[in-house]
Amino acid sequence: MNIIDTKFMEWTEALTQEEAKISVFEHIRDIPFAVVPELFSLKKGPEGLLKLNKGFCVPKHYLMGIMFEKLSIPVKYCTYSFLWKELAFEYPAPLRGLAEALPVTYHLACKITVNNKVILADATWDSPLKRYGFPVNEKWDGKSDTCNAALPLEEFIHESADERDRVFDERLISYSLPEKLALQRFSLELNRWLEDIRGRK
């Protein structure tokens, strides 16, 4: 049994579908957010997220989609373009400066069908970040839209994870070398900052 199946059993055993859905969401949400470049791909991301116990919106929502489909919940993958500088975080000054220089980037979340209604399920930010102003989706009822972790400029809905993976690869290729370097530096500093604030009492 692979790590995804093992965790799925651990998180859902003896639960109703509704309880299992919320359990999967909460467990994935509370994997600490960190940008880990090797987890961008559909092939490596979900397992890597569980093995490292850290990751960002892309592997989190690929994993969520896999697990929701195991629960017979219809899933679509949604890409949202956004700007890091527009998120209402109290960045430290150096990180704010890096955010100001970033190009448009792309957030991933899931849309699921519940009782013939399509809702947003976004498990990006882990619970310890709530006290620092991050829009953590706590106490999700499994029936209502969550908040989007980003402030979307555009929405792109994909019929499958494979389609989303291909489209995202095309977007990444379009970045210039200076943009790639800026995103890399920002990601490293963001990860350090998040680790620091999680460790504060």
MDTraj code that builds the backbone (N, CA, C; nanometers):
import mdtraj as md
import numpy as np

residues = "MET ASN ILE ILE ASP THR LYS PHE MET GLU TRP THR GLU ALA LEU THR GLN GLU GLU ALA LYS ILE SER VAL PHE GLU HIS ILE ARG ASP ILE PRO PHE ALA VAL VAL PRO GLU LEU PHE SER LEU LYS LYS GLY PRO GLU GLY LEU LEU LYS LEU ASN LYS GLY PHE CYS VAL PRO LYS HIS TYR LEU MET GLY ILE MET PHE GLU LYS LEU SER ILE PRO VAL LYS TYR CYS THR TYR SER PHE LEU TRP LYS GLU LEU ALA PHE GLU TYR PRO ALA PRO LEU ARG GLY LEU ALA GLU ALA LEU PRO VAL THR TYR HIS LEU ALA CYS LYS ILE THR VAL ASN ASN LYS VAL ILE LEU ALA ASP ALA THR TRP ASP SER PRO LEU LYS ARG TYR GLY PHE PRO VAL ASN GLU LYS TRP ASP GLY LYS SER ASP THR CYS ASN ALA ALA LEU PRO LEU GLU GLU PHE ILE HIS GLU SER ALA ASP GLU ARG ASP ARG VAL PHE ASP GLU ARG LEU ILE SER TYR SER LEU PRO GLU LYS LEU ALA LEU GLN ARG PHE SER LEU GLU LEU ASN ARG TRP LEU GLU ASP ILE ARG GLY ARG LYS".split()
xyz = np.array([
    [0.0852, -0.1194, 0.0000],
    [0.0000, 0.0000, 0.0000],
    [0.0891, 0.1250, 0.0000],
    [0.0621, 0.2205, -0.0902],
    [0.1444, 0.3413, -0.0951],
    [0.1024, 0.4402, 0.0135],
    [0.1803, 0.5465, 0.0265],
    [0.1571, 0.6406, 0.1364],
    [0.0228, 0.7128, 0.1227],
    [-0.0212, 0.7371, -0.0002],
    [-0.1513, 0.8033, -0.0185],
    [-0.2636, 0.7138, 0.0321],
    [-0.2603, 0.5862, -0.0057],
    [-0.3641, 0.4933, 0.0397],
    [-0.3588, 0.4750, 0.1917],
    [-0.2373, 0.4698, 0.2460],
    [-0.2221, 0.4540, 0.3907],
    [-0.2840, 0.5717, 0.4654],
    [-0.2514, 0.6929, 0.4209],
    [-0.3058, 0.8122, 0.4871],
    [-0.4567, 0.8217, 0.4674],
    [-0.5029, 0.7840, 0.3489],
    [-0.6468, 0.7876, 0.3241],
    [-0.7195, 0.6970, 0.4233],
    [-0.6683, 0.5769, 0.4425],
    [-0.7298, 0.4843, 0.5386],
    [-0.7250, 0.5424, 0.6793],
    [-0.6099, 0.5981, 0.7149],
    [-0.5924, 0.6541, 0.8493],
    [-0.6901, 0.7683, 0.8751],
    [-0.7102, 0.8534, 0.7754],
    [-0.7920, 0.9731, 0.7922],
    [-0.9418, 0.9478, 0.7781],
    [-0.9811, 0.8354, 0.7193],
    [-1.1228, 0.8151, 0.6884],
    [-1.1840, 0.6903, 0.7507],
    [-1.1050, 0.6046, 0.8105],
    [-1.1561, 0.4773, 0.8609],
    [-1.2709, 0.4984, 0.9597],
    [-1.3772, 0.4236, 0.9388],
    [-1.4958, 0.4225, 1.0255],
    [-1.5749, 0.5536, 1.0242],
    [-1.5496, 0.6396, 0.9253],
    [-1.6228, 0.7657, 0.9144],
    [-1.7262, 0.7574, 0.8024],
    [-1.8319, 0.8356, 0.8140],
    [-1.9256, 0.8508, 0.7029],
    [-1.8563, 0.9297, 0.5912],
    [-1.9177, 0.9307, 0.4732],
    [-1.8580, 1.0073, 0.3641],
    [-1.8429, 1.1545, 0.4021],
    [-1.9444, 1.2090, 0.4676],
    [-1.9399, 1.3504, 0.5053],
    [-1.8289, 1.3763, 0.6068],
    [-1.8182, 1.2903, 0.7064],
    [-1.7122, 1.3050, 0.8059],
    [-1.5750, 1.2854, 0.7430],
    [-1.5644, 1.1890, 0.6525],
    [-1.4366, 1.1605, 0.5867],
    [-1.3916, 1.2781, 0.5014],
    [-1.4861, 1.3396, 0.4322],
    [-1.4536, 1.4563, 0.3491],
    [-1.3920, 1.5668, 0.4332],
    [-1.4517, 1.5965, 0.5466],
    [-1.4020, 1.7026, 0.6336],
    [-1.2678, 1.6628, 0.6958],
    [-1.2542, 1.5362, 0.7323],
    [-1.1286, 1.4873, 0.7897],
    [-1.0138, 1.5011, 0.6899],
    [-1.0366, 1.4595, 0.5656],
    [-0.9344, 1.4744, 0.4615],
    [-0.8963, 1.6210, 0.4452],
    [-0.9962, 1.7073, 0.4364],
    [-0.9710, 1.8508, 0.4203],
    [-0.8849, 1.9037, 0.5347],
    [-0.9220, 1.8724, 0.6581],
    [-0.8513, 1.9285, 0.7732],
    [-0.7089, 1.8754, 0.7837],
    [-0.6894, 1.7480, 0.7550],
    [-0.5533, 1.6926, 0.7603],
    [-0.4638, 1.7569, 0.6540],
    [-0.5159, 1.7741, 0.5332],
    [-0.4356, 1.8362, 0.4271],
    [-0.4110, 1.9834, 0.4583],
    [-0.5138, 2.0526, 0.5043],
    [-0.4979, 2.1943, 0.5405],
    [-0.3845, 2.2135, 0.6394],
    [-0.3737, 2.1256, 0.7369],
    [-0.2775, 2.1481, 0.8445],
    [-0.1396, 2.0892, 0.8200],
    [-0.1152, 2.0413, 0.6995],
    [0.0235, 2.0176, 0.6568],
    [0.0870, 2.1553, 0.6382],
    [0.1987, 2.1835, 0.7051],
    [0.2548, 2.3195, 0.6990],
    [0.2824, 2.3669, 0.5561],
    [0.2377, 2.4902, 0.5292],
    [0.2592, 2.5499, 0.3972],
    [0.4070, 2.5818, 0.3792],
    [0.4618, 2.5386, 0.2673],
    [0.5983, 2.5757, 0.2269],
    [0.6078, 2.5539, 0.0767],
    [0.6749, 2.6459, 0.0082],
    [0.6949, 2.6296, -0.1353],
    [0.8123, 2.5347, -0.1552],
    [0.7835, 2.4181, -0.2135],
    [0.8852, 2.3158, -0.2387],
    [0.8817, 2.2870, -0.3889],
    [0.9784, 2.3399, -0.4650],
    [0.9703, 2.3320, -0.6111],
    [0.9506, 2.1923, -0.6678],
    [1.0101, 2.0905, -0.6049],
    [0.9995, 1.9565, -0.6614],
    [0.8591, 1.8971, -0.6469],
    [0.7701, 1.9667, -0.5760],
    [0.6340, 1.9156, -0.5575],
    [0.5328, 1.9780, -0.6531],
    [0.5794, 2.0512, -0.7527],
    [0.4865, 2.1139, -0.8468],
    [0.4126, 2.0122, -0.9337],
    [0.4748, 1.8983, -0.9622],
    [0.4155, 1.8075, -1.0602],
    [0.3115, 1.7155, -0.9983],
    [0.2152, 1.6781, -1.0782],
    [0.1112, 1.5846, -1.0363],
    [0.1722, 1.4503, -0.9993],
    [0.2767, 1.4094, -1.0706],
    [0.3381, 1.2785, -1.0481],
    [0.4056, 1.2700, -0.9117],
    [0.4786, 1.3758, -0.8730],
    [0.5578, 1.3710, -0.7501],
    [0.4932, 1.4434, -0.6322],
    [0.4053, 1.5390, -0.6602],
    [0.3574, 1.6284, -0.5565],
    [0.2812, 1.5649, -0.4418],
    [0.1753, 1.4872, -0.4680],
    [0.0948, 1.4350, -0.3571],
    [0.1729, 1.3454, -0.2611],
    [0.2509, 1.2514, -0.3145],
    [0.3293, 1.1645, -0.2267],
    [0.4382, 1.2435, -0.1558],
    [0.5034, 1.3338, -0.2294],
    [0.6092, 1.4147, -0.1697],
    [0.5584, 1.5012, -0.0564],
    [0.4379, 1.5543, -0.0716],
    [0.3756, 1.6345, 0.0334],
    [0.3638, 1.5546, 0.1628],
    [0.3187, 1.4306, 0.1513],
    [0.3004, 1.3464, 0.2695],
    [0.4336, 1.3028, 0.3286],
    [0.5302, 1.2723, 0.2448],
    [0.6605, 1.2280, 0.2942],
    [0.7356, 1.3401, 0.3645],
    [0.7279, 1.4621, 0.3093],
    [0.7989, 1.5764, 0.3680],
    [0.7197, 1.6425, 0.4805],
    [0.5893, 1.6184, 0.4828],
    [0.4959, 1.6880, 0.5734],
    [0.5083, 1.8391, 0.5584],
    [0.5161, 1.8842, 0.4363],
    [0.5088, 2.0263, 0.4053],
    [0.4849, 2.0399, 0.2564],
    [0.4257, 2.1534, 0.2185],
    [0.3981, 2.1766, 0.0778],
    [0.3048, 2.2947, 0.0615],
    [0.2675, 2.3226, -0.0606],
    [0.1890, 2.4424, -0.0913],
    [0.0616, 2.4036, -0.1642],
    [-0.0031, 2.5009, -0.2242],
    [-0.1369, 2.4767, -0.2782],
    [-0.1414, 2.3679, -0.3847],
    [-0.0373, 2.3553, -0.4657],
    [-0.0440, 2.2596, -0.5771],
    [-0.0481, 2.1151, -0.5271],
    [0.0519, 2.0667, -0.4535],
    [0.0412, 1.9279, -0.4075],
    [-0.0736, 1.9055, -0.3100],
    [-0.1073, 2.0072, -0.2302],
    [-0.2197, 1.9905, -0.1374],
    [-0.3495, 1.9607, -0.2126],
    [-0.3733, 2.0331, -0.3188],
    [-0.5020, 2.0151, -0.3876],
    [-0.5005, 1.8985, -0.4853],
    [-0.3839, 1.8621, -0.5378],
    [-0.3779, 1.7359, -0.6125],
    [-0.4098, 1.6192, -0.5195],
    [-0.3529, 1.6213, -0.3982],
    [-0.3797, 1.5149, -0.3018],
    [-0.5272, 1.5153, -0.2603],
    [-0.5809, 1.6331, -0.2348],
    [-0.7215, 1.6418, -0.1975],
    [-0.8106, 1.5850, -0.3076],
    [-0.7808, 1.6190, -0.4304],
    [-0.8599, 1.5671, -0.5418],
    [-0.8565, 1.4158, -0.5482],
    [-0.7378, 1.3579, -0.5315],
    [-0.7249, 1.2117, -0.5330],
    [-0.8104, 1.1496, -0.4229],
    [-0.8019, 1.2058, -0.3037],
    [-0.8749, 1.1482, -0.1904],
    [-1.0250, 1.1710, -0.2008],
    [-1.0673, 1.2868, -0.2487],
    [-1.2106, 1.3099, -0.2667],
    [-1.2675, 1.2156, -0.3720],
    [-1.1908, 1.1895, -0.4763],
    [-1.2387, 1.0959, -0.5780],
    [-1.2526, 0.9548, -0.5197],
    [-1.1659, 0.9184, -0.4250],
    [-1.1805, 0.7900, -0.3570],
    [-1.3115, 0.7853, -0.2765],
    [-1.3594, 0.9036, -0.2373],
    [-1.4863, 0.9134, -0.1646],
    [-1.6053, 0.9329, -0.2592],
    [-1.5804, 0.9186, -0.3902],
    [-1.6839, 0.9358, -0.4941],
    [-1.7387, 1.0780, -0.4971],
    [-1.6527, 1.1754, -0.4681],
    [-1.6904, 1.3173, -0.4747],
    [-1.6339, 1.3749, -0.6047],
    [-1.7178, 1.4268, -0.6932],
    [-1.6684, 1.4848, -0.8190],
    [-1.5784, 1.6060, -0.7923],
    [-1.4655, 1.6105, -0.8623],
    [-1.3648, 1.7145, -0.8407],
    [-1.3264, 1.7792, -0.9734],
    [-1.3115, 1.9119, -0.9692],
    [-1.2465, 1.9848, -1.0777],
    [-1.1353, 2.0691, -1.0163],
    [-1.0305, 2.0902, -1.0947],
    [-0.9151, 2.1666, -1.0476],
    [-0.9228, 2.3077, -1.1046],
    [-0.9014, 2.4058, -1.0182],
    [-0.9159, 2.5460, -1.0581],
    [-0.7866, 2.6214, -1.0337],
    [-0.7387, 2.6865, -1.1383],
    [-0.6201, 2.7716, -1.1286],
    [-0.6646, 2.9162, -1.1181],
    [-0.6010, 2.9893, -1.0273],
    [-0.6319, 3.1311, -1.0080],
    [-0.5041, 3.2123, -1.0224],
    [-0.5031, 3.3047, -1.1171],
    [-0.3892, 3.3954, -1.1265],
    [-0.4016, 3.4996, -1.0151],
    [-0.2863, 3.5391, -0.9594],
    [-0.2885, 3.6374, -0.8504],
    [-0.1511, 3.7015, -0.8376],
    [-0.1448, 3.8046, -0.7548],
    [-0.0197, 3.8732, -0.7243],
    [0.0075, 3.8614, -0.5747],
    [0.1257, 3.8161, -0.5395],
    [0.1618, 3.8039, -0.3978],
    [0.1540, 3.9375, -0.3247],
    [0.1851, 4.0440, -0.3930],
    [0.1863, 4.1750, -0.3267],
    [0.0463, 4.2200, -0.2845],
    [-0.0573, 4.1608, -0.3440],
    [-0.1943, 4.2021, -0.3121],
    [-0.2536, 4.1265, -0.1937],
    [-0.1850, 4.0227, -0.1469],
    [-0.2364, 3.9491, -0.0323],
    [-0.2136, 4.0309, 0.0944],
    [-0.3131, 4.0305, 0.1816],
    [-0.3125, 4.1223, 0.2965],
    [-0.2363, 4.0653, 0.4156],
    [-0.1127, 4.0264, 0.3909],
    [-0.0281, 3.9751, 0.4971],
    [0.0614, 4.0871, 0.5485],
    [0.0982, 4.0771, 0.6740],
    [0.1923, 4.1739, 0.7297],
    [0.3343, 4.1224, 0.7074],
    [0.3730, 4.1240, 0.5791],
    [0.5070, 4.0784, 0.5438],
    [0.6127, 4.1613, 0.6170],
    [0.7244, 4.1004, 0.6563],
    [0.8395, 4.1815, 0.6975],
    [0.8830, 4.2673, 0.5788],
    [0.9429, 4.3817, 0.6070],
    [0.9773, 4.4770, 0.5004],
    [1.0583, 4.4152, 0.3857],
    [1.1621, 4.3355, 0.4127],
    [1.2372, 4.2777, 0.2999],
    [1.1508, 4.1854, 0.2133],
    [1.0635, 4.1084, 0.2779],
    [0.9779, 4.0166, 0.2022],
    [0.8727, 4.0936, 0.1236],
    [0.8222, 4.2019, 0.1819],
    [0.7282, 4.2882, 0.1105],
    [0.7934, 4.3434, -0.0159],
    [0.9192, 4.3843, -0.0048],
    [0.9902, 4.4346, -0.1217],
    [1.0032, 4.3298, -0.2308],
    [1.0308, 4.2059, -0.1922],
    [1.0400, 4.0973, -0.2906],
    [0.9037, 4.0705, -0.3545],
    [0.7979, 4.0738, -0.2741],
    [0.6637, 4.0489, -0.3263],
    [0.6232, 4.1540, -0.4297],
    [0.6623, 4.2772, -0.4053],
    [0.6269, 4.3866, -0.4966],
    [0.6827, 4.3639, -0.6368],
    [0.7930, 4.2910, -0.6461],
    [0.8610, 4.2734, -0.7755],
    [0.8180, 4.1475, -0.8502],
    [0.7278, 4.0693, -0.7934],
    [0.6930, 3.9408, -0.8550],
    [0.5922, 3.9559, -0.9683],
    [0.6035, 3.8676, -1.0678],
    [0.5021, 3.8651, -1.1741],
    [0.3754, 3.7955, -1.1243],
    [0.2760, 3.7911, -1.2079],
    [0.1551, 3.7135, -1.1791],
    [0.1946, 3.5677, -1.1571],
    [0.1399, 3.5076, -1.0522],
    [0.1624, 3.3656, -1.0268],
    [0.0275, 3.2941, -1.0189],
    [0.0330, 3.1620, -0.9925],
    [-0.0873, 3.0805, -1.0110],
    [-0.1136, 2.9907, -0.8902],
    [-0.2335, 3.0042, -0.8378],
    [-0.2802, 2.9293, -0.7213],
    [-0.3706, 2.8155, -0.7676],
    [-0.3640, 2.7019, -0.6975],
    [-0.4502, 2.5890, -0.7299],
    [-0.5438, 2.5588, -0.6134],
    [-0.6705, 2.5352, -0.6425],
    [-0.7676, 2.4880, -0.5440],
    [-0.8607, 2.3893, -0.6146],
    [-0.9511, 2.3313, -0.5393],
    [-1.0467, 2.2354, -0.5956],
    [-1.1882, 2.2902, -0.5897],
    [-1.2678, 2.2512, -0.6855],
    [-1.4121, 2.2686, -0.6764],
    [-1.4743, 2.1295, -0.6760],
    [-1.5680, 2.1103, -0.5848],
    [-1.6319, 1.9804, -0.5708],
    [-1.7832, 1.9968, -0.5797],
    [-1.8492, 1.8907, -0.6145],
    [-1.9950, 1.8934, -0.6236],
    [-2.0542, 1.8264, -0.5007],
    [-2.1364, 1.9016, -0.4275],
    [-2.2022, 1.8525, -0.3062],
    [-2.3512, 1.8832, -0.3181],
    [-2.4330, 1.7801, -0.3157],
    [-2.5787, 1.7983, -0.3281],
    [-2.6151, 1.8831, -0.4501],
    [-2.5532, 1.8506, -0.5629],
    [-2.5763, 1.9185, -0.6910],
    [-2.5314, 2.0654, -0.6910],
    [-2.4517, 2.1029, -0.5931],
    [-2.3992, 2.2394, -0.5851],
    [-2.2470, 2.2342, -0.5951],
    [-2.1889, 2.3220, -0.6765],
    [-2.0431, 2.3278, -0.6910],
    [-1.9877, 2.4278, -0.5901],
    [-1.8925, 2.3814, -0.5083],
    [-1.8352, 2.4680, -0.4049],
    [-1.6825, 2.4659, -0.4120],
    [-1.6207, 2.5713, -0.3597],
    [-1.4752, 2.5821, -0.3544],
    [-1.4236, 2.5172, -0.2268],
    [-1.3214, 2.4329, -0.2409],
    [-1.2538, 2.3720, -0.1256],
    [-1.1065, 2.4082, -0.1335],
    [-1.0630, 2.4978, -0.0459],
    [-0.9265, 2.5513, -0.0490],
    [-0.8595, 2.5242, 0.0860],
    [-0.7598, 2.4377, 0.0844],
    [-0.6922, 2.3937, 0.2074],
    [-0.5484, 2.4452, 0.2154],
    [-0.5231, 2.5620, 0.1607],
    [-0.3860, 2.6091, 0.1440],
    [-0.3148, 2.6405, 0.2749],
    [-0.3743, 2.7263, 0.3568],
    [-0.3038, 2.7787, 0.4754],
    [-0.3293, 2.6932, 0.5976],
    [-0.2237, 2.6547, 0.6675],
    [-0.2364, 2.5726, 0.7873],
    [-0.2797, 2.6560, 0.9074],
    [-0.3453, 2.5903, 1.0021],
    [-0.4113, 2.6583, 1.1142],
    [-0.3219, 2.7518, 1.1961],
    [-0.1948, 2.7191, 1.2255],
    [-0.1134, 2.8109, 1.3059],
    [-0.0950, 2.9498, 1.2436],
    [-0.1206, 2.9617, 1.1130],
    [-0.1017, 3.0910, 1.0470],
    [-0.2193, 3.1858, 1.0675],
    [-0.3297, 3.1359, 1.1204],
    [-0.4489, 3.2191, 1.1362],
    [-0.4228, 3.3414, 1.2228],
    [-0.3474, 3.3243, 1.3292],
    [-0.3251, 3.4357, 1.4225],
    [-0.2401, 3.5466, 1.3620],
    [-0.1820, 3.5201, 1.2443],
    [-0.1032, 3.6234, 1.1758],
    [-0.1768, 3.6791, 1.0537],
    [-0.3070, 3.6574, 1.0480],
    [-0.3884, 3.7199, 0.9451],
    [-0.4088, 3.6399, 0.8183],
    [-0.3603, 3.5162, 0.8149],
    [-0.3810, 3.4337, 0.6957],
    [-0.5247, 3.3813, 0.6936],
    [-0.5866, 3.3768, 0.5754],
    [-0.7266, 3.3328, 0.5670],
    [-0.7396, 3.1810, 0.5751],
    [-0.7154, 3.1286, 0.6942],
    [-0.7244, 2.9845, 0.7173],
    [-0.8723, 2.9431, 0.7173],
    [-0.9014, 2.8361, 0.6487],
    [-1.0397, 2.7871, 0.6441],
    [-1.0626, 2.6884, 0.7573],
    [-1.1079, 2.7413, 0.8703],
    [-1.1355, 2.6601, 0.9875],
    [-1.2830, 2.6192, 0.9899],
    [-1.3094, 2.5087, 1.0565],
    [-1.4475, 2.4637, 1.0816],
    [-1.5306, 2.4569, 0.9534],
    [-1.4716, 2.4024, 0.8476],
    [-1.5450, 2.3846, 0.7221],
    [-1.6553, 2.2820, 0.7432],
    [-1.7749, 2.3128, 0.6942],
    [-1.8887, 2.2228, 0.7114],
    [-1.9016, 2.1196, 0.6001],
    [-1.8138, 2.1287, 0.4989],
    [-1.8187, 2.0331, 0.3892],
    [-1.9270, 2.0596, 0.2873],
    [-2.0061, 2.1664, 0.3082],
    [-2.1181, 2.1963, 0.2189],
    [-2.1118, 2.3359, 0.1587],
    [-2.0286, 2.4218, 0.2167],
    [-2.0236, 2.5624, 0.1760],
    [-1.8879, 2.5967, 0.1160],
    [-1.8843, 2.7037, 0.0387],
    [-1.7573, 2.7523, -0.0149],
    [-1.6619, 2.7884, 0.0971],
    [-1.5364, 2.7536, 0.0803],
    [-1.4315, 2.8073, 0.1662],
    [-1.3877, 2.9417, 0.1080],
    [-1.3060, 3.0129, 0.1824],
    [-1.2408, 3.1325, 0.1282],
    [-1.1292, 3.0891, 0.0345],
    [-1.1058, 3.1683, -0.0678],
    [-0.9930, 3.1442, -0.1573],
    [-0.8658, 3.1958, -0.0902],
    [-0.7599, 3.1180, -0.0943],
    [-0.6343, 3.1568, -0.0299],
    [-0.5681, 3.2757, -0.0988],
    [-0.6014, 3.2983, -0.2238],
    [-0.5456, 3.4099, -0.3006],
    [-0.6552, 3.5121, -0.3294],
    [-0.6169, 3.6215, -0.3920],
    [-0.7131, 3.7199, -0.4419],
    [-0.7108, 3.7086, -0.5940],
    [-0.8012, 3.6285, -0.6494],
    [-0.7892, 3.5916, -0.7915],
    [-0.8069, 3.7087, -0.8879],
    [-0.7231, 3.7069, -0.9894],
    [-0.7394, 3.7972, -1.1036],
    [-0.8250, 3.7285, -1.2102],
    [-0.7988, 3.5997, -1.2326],
    [-0.8744, 3.5191, -1.3284],
    [-0.8889, 3.3782, -1.2739],
    [-0.9907, 3.3095, -1.3213],
    [-1.0124, 3.1688, -1.2857],
    [-1.0071, 3.0840, -1.4112],
    [-0.9372, 2.9711, -1.4004],
    [-0.9291, 2.8743, -1.5099],
    [-0.9703, 2.7384, -1.4535],
    [-1.0753, 2.6797, -1.5078],
    [-1.1259, 2.5516, -1.4581],
    [-1.0789, 2.4405, -1.5509],
    [-1.0243, 2.3347, -1.4906],
    [-0.9698, 2.2223, -1.5664],
    [-1.0541, 2.0980, -1.5405],
    [-1.0710, 2.0191, -1.6423],
    [-1.1536, 1.8993, -1.6304],
    [-1.0824, 1.7867, -1.5566],
    [-0.9500, 1.7925, -1.5533],
    [-0.8743, 1.6858, -1.4871],
    [-0.7442, 1.7407, -1.4314],
    [-0.6823, 1.6634, -1.3426],
    [-0.5518, 1.7019, -1.2883],
    [-0.4461, 1.7004, -1.3976],
    [-0.4538, 1.6042, -1.4905],
    [-0.3560, 1.5980, -1.6002],
    [-0.3619, 1.7243, -1.6853],
    [-0.4830, 1.7702, -1.7145],
    [-0.4985, 1.8925, -1.7947],
    [-0.4385, 2.0114, -1.7204],
    [-0.4658, 2.0200, -1.5920],
    [-0.4130, 2.1311, -1.5127],
    [-0.2606, 2.1278, -1.5095],
    [-0.2047, 2.0103, -1.4963],
    [-0.0591, 1.9942, -1.4906],
    [0.0056, 2.0436, -1.6200],
    [-0.0547, 2.0092, -1.7329],
    [-0.0007, 2.0532, -1.8626],
    [-0.0089, 2.2045, -1.8771],
    [-0.1231, 2.2618, -1.8430],
    [-0.1419, 2.4064, -1.8552],
    [-0.0432, 2.4809, -1.7659],
    [-0.0240, 2.4309, -1.6438],
    [0.0661, 2.4992, -1.5513],
    [0.2099, 2.4927, -1.6012],
    [0.2508, 2.3798, -1.6575],
    [0.3856, 2.3687, -1.7144],
    [0.4072, 2.4743, -1.8217],
    [0.3051, 2.4970, -1.9040],
    [0.3149, 2.5993, -2.0087],
    [0.3320, 2.7384, -1.9478],
    [0.2615, 2.7645, -1.8384],
    [0.2737, 2.8949, -1.7711],
    [0.4137, 2.9140, -1.7140],
    [0.4692, 2.8100, -1.6547],
    [0.6022, 2.8202, -1.5951],
    [0.7083, 2.8497, -1.7006],
    [0.6949, 2.7877, -1.8147],
    [0.7914, 2.8086, -1.9230],
    [0.7924, 2.9540, -1.9691],
    [0.6806, 3.0230, -1.9554],
    [0.6691, 3.1609, -2.0049],
    [0.7442, 3.2622, -1.9188],
    [0.7857, 3.2241, -1.7959],
    [0.8592, 3.3186, -1.7115],
    [0.9993, 3.3422, -1.7665],
    [1.0440, 3.4672, -1.7574],
    [1.1818, 3.4985, -1.7935],
    [1.2752, 3.4509, -1.6825],
    [1.4052, 3.4465, -1.7115],
    [1.5017, 3.4051, -1.6095],
    [1.4980, 3.4979, -1.4876],
    [1.4961, 3.6318, -1.5039],
    [1.4863, 3.7181, -1.3851],
    [1.3594, 3.6936, -1.3042],
    [1.2482, 3.6655, -1.3708],
    [1.1241, 3.6362, -1.2991],
    [1.1359, 3.5054, -1.2209],
    [1.1972, 3.4047, -1.2814],
    [1.2169, 3.2771, -1.2125],
    [1.3050, 3.2946, -1.0891],
    [1.4106, 3.3727, -1.1039],
    [1.5014, 3.3967, -0.9908],
    [1.4306, 3.4744, -0.8794],
    [1.3471, 3.5711, -0.9181],
    [1.2725, 3.6493, -0.8188],
    [1.1743, 3.5601, -0.7432],
    [1.1057, 3.4717, -0.8148],
    [1.0121, 3.3799, -0.7511],
    [1.0845, 3.2825, -0.6579],
    [1.2011, 3.2376, -0.7016],
    [1.2797, 3.1455, -0.6189],
    [1.3244, 3.2126, -0.4896],
    [1.3756, 3.3342, -0.4998],
    [1.4218, 3.4054, -0.3801],
    [1.3050, 3.4353, -0.2854],
    [1.1940, 3.4793, -0.3422],
    [1.0758, 3.5074, -0.2596],
    [1.0298, 3.3814, -0.1871],
    [1.0262, 3.2692, -0.2573],
    [0.9792, 3.1447, -0.1970],
    [1.0661, 3.1038, -0.0791],
    [1.1971, 3.1160, -0.0940],
    [1.2887, 3.0813, 0.0152],
    [1.2649, 3.1702, 0.1364],
    [1.2498, 3.2995, 0.1127],
    [1.2291, 3.3925, 0.2243],
    [1.0906, 3.3756, 0.2864],
    [0.9910, 3.3452, 0.2029],
    [0.8566, 3.3190, 0.2550],
    [0.8581, 3.1981, 0.3463],
    [0.9234, 3.0909, 0.3031],
    [0.9306, 2.9700, 0.3852],
    [0.9967, 2.9988, 0.5199],
    [1.1041, 3.0758, 0.5188],
    [1.1744, 3.1092, 0.6437],
    [1.0838, 3.1895, 0.7366],
    [1.0119, 3.2849, 0.6788],
    [0.9228, 3.3691, 0.7591],
    [0.8105, 3.2860, 0.8215],
    [0.7503, 3.1967, 0.7422],
    [0.6412, 3.1141, 0.7940],
    [0.6903, 3.0214, 0.9048],
    [0.8081, 2.9641, 0.8890],
    [0.8638, 2.8806, 0.9946],
    [0.8858, 2.9620, 1.1215],
    [0.9311, 3.0854, 1.1039],
    [0.9571, 3.1722, 1.2186],
    [0.8281, 3.2045, 1.2931],
    [0.7242, 3.2434, 1.2209],
    [0.6016, 3.2848, 1.2911],
    [0.5289, 3.1655, 1.3521],
    [0.5421, 3.0470, 1.2929],
    [0.4815, 2.9277, 1.3537],
    [0.5496, 2.8975, 1.4889],
    [0.6774, 2.9278, 1.4971],
    [0.7517, 2.8968, 1.6182],
    [0.7345, 2.9965, 1.7309],
    [0.6675, 3.1085, 1.7032],
    [0.6480, 3.2093, 1.8081],
    [0.5378, 3.1664, 1.9035],
    [0.5539, 3.2024, 2.0303],
    [0.4521, 3.1720, 2.1317],
    [0.3610, 3.2920, 2.1509],
])
top = md.Topology()
chain = top.add_chain()
for i, resn in enumerate(residues, 1):
    res = top.add_residue(resn, chain, resSeq=i)
    for name in ("N", "CA", "C"):
        top.add_atom(name, md.element.get_by_symbol(name[0]), res)
traj = md.Trajectory(xyz[None], top)
